[in-house]
C-alpha cells in the first residue's frame, strides 16, 4: 500500500515530465527551464527511492 505522500510525489513527477516534454517541443527551448525541471524531477526521484 502506497502512502498519499508517495502518490503525491509520483503525480508531481509525472507533471514535471509533461512540462519537460512540452518545453523541449518548443521551437526554441529554454535550457535554464529544462535544467530547473530536471533538478526538480531528480529531487522527487531521490525522495521516492529514499522512502
Secondary structure, DSSP 8 states (H G I E B T S, - for coil): ---HHHHHHHHHHHHHHHHHHHHHHSTT--HHHHHHHHHHHHHHHHHHHH-
